[in-house]
Amino acid sequence: MGSKIAVVKVVLAVACAAGAVLALADVQTPVRMVLTPLFLLVVPGAAVAGLLRDRDPLAVLTVGAAASLAINVLLAEAMLLFDAWSPRAGVATIGVLGFFLLVIRLLYRGQATVEQGAGTR
């Protein structure tokens, strides 16, 4: 069962990356209408869900979905407020935010591993 979940994660990651590339390269294709919103909804939610370790899976899914919607709405409102609406900039911003949250996750997990190993003497 673990390998099936890994395959789904890889396929989802590839689809999201393809959506981001299609939006940033401004490629006009019907597939872009599906993959770009998939990127915009999955990346922030997955990044926030990755920060929640040792939690109930349903709670992680709920918080990830809520965070994804909130981040996208706040980004859209900020872009409209500053009269800087650009779908390409929105995709780039979500990508940078997702990468930033991934770095925080990796640093946090590295910190937790160091702290757990510190008291073993």
N, C-alpha and C positions, 0 to 999 in steps of 0.2 A: 504494500500500500504506500510505503514511503517513496518508492520510485515513481508511482503515478503522480503523486503530489509534486515531486521534483520536475517531472515532465511538464505538468500544467504551469508551474512557475516559470520555466524556461520559455515555453510558448507565449505566455502572457508578457514576459519581459521583451521578447523579440517583437511581438505585436506593438507594444508600447513604444519601443525604440523606432520601429518603422513609422508609427504615427508621428513621432516627433520629427524625424528626418523629412517626411513628406510635408509637414507644415513649415519647417524652417527653410526647406528648399523651394517652397511654393509650387509644388507639383500638383496640378489639377487632375485628380482622378477620383472616381467614386469611392475607392477604398479609403481615401483620406477622411471622408465624412464619418467613417466608423472608427478608424484607428486613432485619429487625433483626440476626439473626446474620451476614448479609452485611456490614452496617455494622461489626459488632464484629470481624470477621475481616479485612476489607479495609483499613479506615482505618489501624490501627497499622502493618500491613505496608507499605502504600503510603507512609506517612510515613517509615518507616525506610529503605525502598528509595530514596526520593527523596534521602536524605542520601548515598547511595553513588553518586558519579559516576565515570565512566571505569572501570567495573568490568565483569567478565564478566556478561552478562545472567542466566545460570543461577545464578551466585553471588548476584546481587542478589535474584533470586526466592527462593532458598533462605533467605537471611538475613532477608528480609522476612517470609516465612511463619513462620520460627522466632521472630522477634521478636514477631509478632502473637500467636502462641500463648502465648509467655512473658508478655507484657504482660497478656493476658486472664486467664491462670491466676493471676498475682500479684495482679491486682485482685480476683478472686473470693476468693482466700485472705485478703486483707486485709479485705475486707468481711465475711467469715465470722468472722475473728478478732476484729474489733471489734464484732461483732453489729450490723452496719449493712447487712444485705442489702437491696438495693433495685435492681431492674432499671433503673429510670429513672436512679438515681444512677450506675450502671455505664455506661450509654450516655452520660450527660453527661460522666463522667470520661474515657471514651475519646475523645469529641469534643474536649474541652479539650486532652488530650494530643496528639491529632492536629494541632490548630491550633498548639500550642506547637512541635511538630516542624516544621511548615510554616514558621513564623516563623524558626526556626533555619536552615532550609534557605535561605530567601530572604536572610537576613543573611549566611550563609556564601557564597552565590553572589555577592552584591554585594561582599563582601570580596575574593573571588577575582578578580572583574573589575577592581576597583581596583588590586590588586597586579599583575595582568598588564599593565595599562596604565601602570604607574608607571615601568617601565624602558625605554620606547620613545623617549626623547629621545636 
